[in-house]
Amino acid sequence: ELEKAKEHAERTQPEKKPSIRERLAAAKQECARQQPRPAPEKKPPELGEL
């Protein structure tokens, strides 16, 4: 899906610097390639007296 959108954007836009959408797509792909790290442990919110 992302690849299709990127190809469509490349076909419809003249040659120029990457648009924000293209940069966002590239960043998403870069994140997907990196090794997924486990999320840091979160403490449950501490609710005061209600």
PDB file with one MODEL, atoms N, CA, C and O in Angstrom:
MODEL        1
ATOM      1  N   GLU A   1       0.836  -1.191   0.000  1.00  0.00           N
ATOM      2  CA  GLU A   1       0.000   0.000   0.000  1.00  0.00           C
ATOM      3  C   GLU A   1       0.875   1.246   0.000  1.00  0.00           C
ATOM      4  O   GLU A   1       0.652   2.166  -0.788  1.00  0.00           O
ATOM      5  N   LEU A   2       1.875   1.278   0.886  1.00  0.00           N
ATOM      6  CA  LEU A   2       2.774   2.421   0.955  1.00  0.00           C
ATOM      7  C   LEU A   2       3.580   2.533  -0.334  1.00  0.00           C
ATOM      8  O   LEU A   2       3.808   3.632  -0.841  1.00  0.00           O
ATOM      9  N   GLU A   3       4.009   1.390  -0.860  1.00  0.00           N
ATOM     10  CA  GLU A   3       4.794   1.394  -2.105  1.00  0.00           C
ATOM     11  C   GLU A   3       3.961   1.948  -3.259  1.00  0.00           C
ATOM     12  O   GLU A   3       4.460   2.724  -4.074  1.00  0.00           O
ATOM     13  N   LYS A   4       2.691   1.547  -3.326  1.00  0.00           N
ATOM     14  CA  LYS A   4       1.822   2.033  -4.396  1.00  0.00           C
ATOM     15  C   LYS A   4       1.675   3.544  -4.315  1.00  0.00           C
ATOM     16  O   LYS A   4       1.751   4.238  -5.330  1.00  0.00           O
ATOM     17  N   ALA A   5       1.465   4.049  -3.112  1.00  0.00           N
ATOM     18  CA  ALA A   5       1.298   5.488  -2.927  1.00  0.00           C
ATOM     19  C   ALA A   5       2.571   6.225  -3.324  1.00  0.00           C
ATOM     20  O   ALA A   5       2.515   7.287  -3.945  1.00  0.00           O
ATOM     21  N   LYS A   6       3.709   5.661  -2.966  1.00  0.00           N
ATOM     22  CA  LYS A   6       4.989   6.298  -3.288  1.00  0.00           C
ATOM     23  C   LYS A   6       5.205   6.321  -4.800  1.00  0.00           C
ATOM     24  O   LYS A   6       5.626   7.336  -5.355  1.00  0.00           O
ATOM     25  N   GLU A   7       4.916   5.202  -5.464  1.00  0.00           N
ATOM     26  CA  GLU A   7       5.069   5.145  -6.915  1.00  0.00           C
ATOM     27  C   GLU A   7       4.139   6.144  -7.588  1.00  0.00           C
ATOM     28  O   GLU A   7       4.534   6.822  -8.537  1.00  0.00           O
ATOM     29  N   HIS A   8       2.915   6.236  -7.104  1.00  0.00           N
ATOM     30  CA  HIS A   8       1.953   7.176  -7.671  1.00  0.00           C
ATOM     31  C   HIS A   8       2.454   8.604  -7.505  1.00  0.00           C
ATOM     32  O   HIS A   8       2.348   9.409  -8.431  1.00  0.00           O
ATOM     33  N   ALA A   9       2.997   8.923  -6.341  1.00  0.00           N
ATOM     34  CA  ALA A   9       3.506  10.269  -6.079  1.00  0.00           C
ATOM     35  C   ALA A   9       4.675  10.579  -7.008  1.00  0.00           C
ATOM     36  O   ALA A   9       4.783  11.692  -7.521  1.00  0.00           O
ATOM     37  N   GLU A  10       5.547   9.601  -7.225  1.00  0.00           N
ATOM     38  CA  GLU A  10       6.699   9.822  -8.100  1.00  0.00           C
ATOM     39  C   GLU A  10       6.256  10.056  -9.540  1.00  0.00           C
ATOM     40  O   GLU A  10       6.873  10.841 -10.260  1.00  0.00           O
ATOM     41  N   ARG A  11       5.184   9.377  -9.965  1.00  0.00           N
ATOM     42  CA  ARG A  11       4.712   9.540 -11.340  1.00  0.00           C
ATOM     43  C   ARG A  11       4.008  10.877 -11.539  1.00  0.00           C
ATOM     44  O   ARG A  11       4.104  11.468 -12.614  1.00  0.00           O
ATOM     45  N   THR A  12       3.304  11.360 -10.522  1.00  0.00           N
ATOM     46  CA  THR A  12       2.488  12.560 -10.692  1.00  0.00           C
ATOM     47  C   THR A  12       3.234  13.853 -10.398  1.00  0.00           C
ATOM     48  O   THR A  12       2.758  14.928 -10.763  1.00  0.00           O
ATOM     49  N   GLN A  13       4.391  13.778  -9.748  1.00  0.00           N
ATOM     50  CA  GLN A  13       5.117  14.995  -9.406  1.00  0.00           C
ATOM     51  C   GLN A  13       6.332  15.168 -10.302  1.00  0.00           C
ATOM     52  O   GLN A  13       7.000  14.191 -10.643  1.00  0.00           O
ATOM     53  N   PRO A  14       6.624  16.419 -10.690  1.00  0.00           N
ATOM     54  CA  PRO A  14       7.856  16.667 -11.440  1.00  0.00           C
ATOM     55  C   PRO A  14       9.076  16.411 -10.566  1.00  0.00           C
ATOM     56  O   PRO A  14       8.969  16.344  -9.342  1.00  0.00           O
ATOM     57  N   GLU A  15      10.236  16.267 -11.201  1.00  0.00           N
ATOM     58  CA  GLU A  15      11.463  15.976 -10.461  1.00  0.00           C
ATOM     59  C   GLU A  15      11.833  17.180  -9.599  1.00  0.00           C
ATOM     60  O   GLU A  15      12.058  18.269 -10.127  1.00  0.00           O
ATOM     61  N   LYS A  16      11.896  17.001  -8.304  1.00  0.00           N
ATOM     62  CA  LYS A  16      12.278  18.058  -7.364  1.00  0.00           C
ATOM     63  C   LYS A  16      12.667  17.420  -6.047  1.00  0.00           C
ATOM     64  O   LYS A  16      12.739  16.195  -5.945  1.00  0.00           O
ATOM     65  N   LYS A  17      12.919  18.239  -5.037  1.00  0.00           N
ATOM     66  CA  LYS A  17      13.287  17.664  -3.740  1.00  0.00           C
ATOM     67  C   LYS A  17      12.103  16.879  -3.175  1.00  0.00           C
ATOM     68  O   LYS A  17      10.953  17.184  -3.494  1.00  0.00           O
ATOM     69  N   PRO A  18      12.370  15.877  -2.343  1.00  0.00           N
ATOM     70  CA  PRO A  18      11.281  15.032  -1.834  1.00  0.00           C
ATOM     71  C   PRO A  18      10.242  15.852  -1.073  1.00  0.00           C
ATOM     72  O   PRO A  18      10.586  16.719  -0.270  1.00  0.00           O
ATOM     73  N   SER A  19       8.977  15.567  -1.333  1.00  0.00           N
ATOM     74  CA  SER A  19       7.911  16.265  -0.625  1.00  0.00           C
ATOM     75  C   SER A  19       7.835  15.751   0.810  1.00  0.00           C
ATOM     76  O   SER A  19       8.472  14.760   1.167  1.00  0.00           O
ATOM     77  N   ILE A  20       7.062  16.431   1.606  1.00  0.00           N
ATOM     78  CA  ILE A  20       6.913  16.022   3.004  1.00  0.00           C
ATOM     79  C   ILE A  20       6.302  14.630   3.078  1.00  0.00           C
ATOM     80  O   ILE A  20       6.706  13.813   3.906  1.00  0.00           O
ATOM     81  N   ARG A  21       5.329  14.358   2.212  1.00  0.00           N
ATOM     82  CA  ARG A  21       4.704  13.026   2.206  1.00  0.00           C
ATOM     83  C   ARG A  21       5.727  11.947   1.874  1.00  0.00           C
ATOM     84  O   ARG A  21       5.741  10.885   2.496  1.00  0.00           O
ATOM     85  N   GLU A  22       6.589  12.222   0.888  1.00  0.00           N
ATOM     86  CA  GLU A  22       7.603  11.231   0.513  1.00  0.00           C
ATOM     87  C   GLU A  22       8.593  11.027   1.641  1.00  0.00           C
ATOM     88  O   GLU A  22       9.006   9.899   1.909  1.00  0.00           O
ATOM     89  N   ARG A  23       8.982  12.113   2.309  1.00  0.00           N
ATOM     90  CA  ARG A  23       9.920  11.995   3.419  1.00  0.00           C
ATOM     91  C   ARG A  23       9.290  11.214   4.561  1.00  0.00           C
ATOM     92  O   ARG A  23       9.964  10.422   5.219  1.00  0.00           O
ATOM     93  N   LEU A  24       7.990  11.433   4.802  1.00  0.00           N
ATOM     94  CA  LEU A  24       7.292  10.695   5.852  1.00  0.00           C
ATOM     95  C   LEU A  24       7.252   9.206   5.507  1.00  0.00           C
ATOM     96  O   LEU A  24       7.485   8.359   6.369  1.00  0.00           O
ATOM     97  N   ALA A  25       6.958   8.891   4.252  1.00  0.00           N
ATOM     98  CA  ALA A  25       6.919   7.490   3.829  1.00  0.00           C
ATOM     99  C   ALA A  25       8.293   6.849   3.990  1.00  0.00           C
ATOM    100  O   ALA A  25       8.399   5.709   4.443  1.00  0.00           O
ATOM    101  N   ALA A  26       9.344   7.579   3.619  1.00  0.00           N
ATOM    102  CA  ALA A  26      10.699   7.042   3.747  1.00  0.00           C
ATOM    103  C   ALA A  26      11.038   6.810   5.215  1.00  0.00           C
ATOM    104  O   ALA A  26      11.670   5.812   5.561  1.00  0.00           O
ATOM    105  N   ALA A  27      10.621   7.728   6.070  1.00  0.00           N
ATOM    106  CA  ALA A  27      10.899   7.585   7.504  1.00  0.00           C
ATOM    107  C   ALA A  27      10.163   6.367   8.067  1.00  0.00           C
ATOM    108  O   ALA A  27      10.714   5.635   8.888  1.00  0.00           O
ATOM    109  N   LYS A  28       8.926   6.150   7.630  1.00  0.00           N
ATOM    110  CA  LYS A  28       8.169   4.988   8.101  1.00  0.00           C
ATOM    111  C   LYS A  28       8.868   3.703   7.685  1.00  0.00           C
ATOM    112  O   LYS A  28       8.961   2.760   8.471  1.00  0.00           O
ATOM    113  N   GLN A  29       9.362   3.664   6.442  1.00  0.00           N
ATOM    114  CA  GLN A  29      10.062   2.467   5.972  1.00  0.00           C
ATOM    115  C   GLN A  29      11.331   2.254   6.778  1.00  0.00           C
ATOM    116  O   GLN A  29      11.660   1.120   7.126  1.00  0.00           O
ATOM    117  N   GLU A  30      12.048   3.330   7.078  1.00  0.00           N
ATOM    118  CA  GLU A  30      13.287   3.222   7.847  1.00  0.00           C
ATOM    119  C   GLU A  30      12.990   2.657   9.234  1.00  0.00           C
ATOM    120  O   GLU A  30      13.723   1.797   9.723  1.00  0.00           O
ATOM    121  N   CYS A  31      11.929   3.132   9.866  1.00  0.00           N
ATOM    122  CA  CYS A  31      11.561   2.628  11.195  1.00  0.00           C
ATOM    123  C   CYS A  31      11.172   1.153  11.117  1.00  0.00           C
ATOM    124  O   CYS A  31      11.505   0.373  12.009  1.00  0.00           O
ATOM    125  N   ALA A  32      10.477   0.776  10.060  1.00  0.00           N
ATOM    126  CA  ALA A  32      10.042  -0.615   9.918  1.00  0.00           C
ATOM    127  C   ALA A  32      11.237  -1.542   9.743  1.00  0.00           C
ATOM    128  O   ALA A  32      11.189  -2.702  10.153  1.00  0.00           O
ATOM    129  N   ARG A  33      12.308  -1.040   9.138  1.00  0.00           N
ATOM    130  CA  ARG A  33      13.490  -1.871   8.910  1.00  0.00           C
ATOM    131  C   ARG A  33      14.296  -2.095  10.179  1.00  0.00           C
ATOM    132  O   ARG A  33      14.964  -3.119  10.325  1.00  0.00           O
ATOM    133  N   GLN A  34      14.231  -1.130  11.103  1.00  0.00           N
ATOM    134  CA  GLN A  34      15.015  -1.262  12.334  1.00  0.00           C
ATOM    135  C   GLN A  34      14.454  -2.383  13.201  1.00  0.00           C
ATOM    136  O   GLN A  34      13.277  -2.730  13.104  1.00  0.00           O
ATOM    137  N   GLN A  35      15.315  -2.942  14.051  1.00  0.00           N
ATOM    138  CA  GLN A  35      14.879  -4.006  14.945  1.00  0.00           C
ATOM    139  C   GLN A  35      13.872  -3.432  15.941  1.00  0.00           C
ATOM    140  O   GLN A  35      14.168  -2.440  16.607  1.00  0.00           O
ATOM    141  N   PRO A  36      12.697  -4.031  16.053  1.00  0.00           N
ATOM    142  CA  PRO A  36      11.724  -3.523  17.024  1.00  0.00           C
ATOM    143  C   PRO A  36      12.213  -3.739  18.448  1.00  0.00           C
ATOM    144  O   PRO A  36      12.603  -4.843  18.828  1.00  0.00           O
ATOM    145  N   ARG A  37      12.184  -2.678  19.217  1.00  0.00           N
ATOM    146  CA  ARG A  37      12.604  -2.772  20.619  1.00  0.00           C
ATOM    147  C   ARG A  37      11.362  -2.870  21.490  1.00  0.00           C
ATOM    148  O   ARG A  37      10.348  -2.246  21.177  1.00  0.00           O
ATOM    149  N   PRO A  38      11.413  -3.629  22.563  1.00  0.00           N
ATOM    150  CA  PRO A  38      10.250  -3.682  23.458  1.00  0.00           C
ATOM    151  C   PRO A  38      10.003  -2.311  24.075  1.00  0.00           C
ATOM    152  O   PRO A  38      10.944  -1.590  24.406  1.00  0.00           O
ATOM    153  N   ALA A  39       8.749  -1.964  24.225  1.00  0.00           N
ATOM    154  CA  ALA A  39       8.411  -0.668  24.806  1.00  0.00           C
ATOM    155  C   ALA A  39       8.849  -0.643  26.265  1.00  0.00           C
ATOM    156  O   ALA A  39       8.770  -1.661  26.953  1.00  0.00           O
ATOM    157  N   PRO A  40       9.307   0.502  26.740  1.00  0.00           N
ATOM    158  CA  PRO A  40       9.690   0.579  28.158  1.00  0.00           C
ATOM    159  C   PRO A  40       8.480   0.320  29.049  1.00  0.00           C
ATOM    160  O   PRO A  40       7.352   0.676  28.708  1.00  0.00           O
ATOM    161  N   GLU A  41       8.731  -0.299  30.183  1.00  0.00           N
ATOM    162  CA  GLU A  41       7.631  -0.615  31.099  1.00  0.00           C
ATOM    163  C   GLU A  41       6.988   0.670  31.601  1.00  0.00           C
ATOM    164  O   GLU A  41       7.671   1.604  32.022  1.00  0.00           O
ATOM    165  N   LYS A  42       5.667   0.696  31.548  1.00  0.00           N
ATOM    166  CA  LYS A  42       4.944   1.877  32.034  1.00  0.00           C
ATOM    167  C   LYS A  42       4.282   1.533  33.355  1.00  0.00           C
ATOM    168  O   LYS A  42       3.738   0.444  33.537  1.00  0.00           O
ATOM    169  N   LYS A  43       4.342   2.485  34.268  1.00  0.00           N
ATOM    170  CA  LYS A  43       3.625   2.287  35.531  1.00  0.00           C
ATOM    171  C   LYS A  43       2.177   2.712  35.314  1.00  0.00           C
ATOM    172  O   LYS A  43       1.923   3.650  34.559  1.00  0.00           O
ATOM    173  N   PRO A  44       1.232   2.049  35.951  1.00  0.00           N
ATOM    174  CA  PRO A  44      -0.155   2.514  35.819  1.00  0.00           C
ATOM    175  C   PRO A  44      -0.285   3.902  36.434  1.00  0.00           C
ATOM    176  O   PRO A  44       0.412   4.217  37.399  1.00  0.00           O
ATOM    177  N   PRO A  45      -1.164   4.732  35.892  1.00  0.00           N
ATOM    178  CA  PRO A  45      -1.297   6.081  36.457  1.00  0.00           C
ATOM    179  C   PRO A  45      -1.729   6.028  37.915  1.00  0.00           C
ATOM    180  O   PRO A  45      -2.601   5.249  38.301  1.00  0.00           O
ATOM    181  N   GLU A  46      -1.101   6.868  38.703  1.00  0.00           N
ATOM    182  CA  GLU A  46      -1.439   6.896  40.132  1.00  0.00           C
ATOM    183  C   GLU A  46      -2.525   7.939  40.343  1.00  0.00           C
ATOM    184  O   GLU A  46      -2.275   9.141  40.249  1.00  0.00           O
ATOM    185  N   LEU A  47      -3.727   7.467  40.628  1.00  0.00           N
ATOM    186  CA  LEU A  47      -4.837   8.387  40.836  1.00  0.00           C
ATOM    187  C   LEU A  47      -4.913   8.765  42.304  1.00  0.00           C
ATOM    188  O   LEU A  47      -4.846   7.909  43.187  1.00  0.00           O
ATOM    189  N   GLY A  48      -5.052  10.052  42.550  1.00  0.00           N
ATOM    190  CA  GLY A  48      -5.176  10.515  43.935  1.00  0.00           C
ATOM    191  C   GLY A  48      -6.571  10.240  44.456  1.00  0.00           C
ATOM    192  O   GLY A  48      -7.380   9.588  43.795  1.00  0.00           O
ATOM    193  N   GLU A  49      -6.840  10.738  45.637  1.00  0.00           N
ATOM    194  CA  GLU A  49      -8.181  10.572  46.211  1.00  0.00           C
ATOM    195  C   GLU A  49      -9.176  11.323  45.341  1.00  0.00           C
ATOM    196  O   GLU A  49      -8.958  12.485  44.999  1.00  0.00           O
ATOM    197  N   LEU A  50     -10.270  10.655  44.983  1.00  0.00           N
ATOM    198  CA  LEU A  50     -11.273  11.309  44.136  1.00  0.00           C
ATOM    199  C   LEU A  50     -12.430  11.795  44.974  1.00  0.00           C
ATOM    200  O   LEU A  50     -13.378  12.373  44.443  1.00  0.00           O
TER     201      LEU A  50
ENDMDL
END
